[in-house]
């Protein structure tokens, strides 16, 4: 966390998984990245259970979970494979482009 983080706040992650079965992407957010990816691959997520297994292809940490949730929501609303692949290629989510307010 950087010096702008709120003491006691929960760090958040936005992550992108790629299905090894059909190549589809899944965007999510969590406060425990390793655990959440394991849950997806164990079939504990209804939405992703039909496309197992998944590989983690991208993650970005945020100072607070609420910002990660906002970013996840914006990315899901875009429904753009092109934007997701750009994020994976560049290695960072452009918050200005998504117009996410912190």
Protein Blocks (a to p, Z undefined) as FASTA:
>chain_A
ZZkbcehiacddddddddfklopacddddfblklmmmmmmnopafklmmmcccddfbdcd
dfbfklmmmmmmmmmmnopaklmmmmmmnopacfklnopaZZ
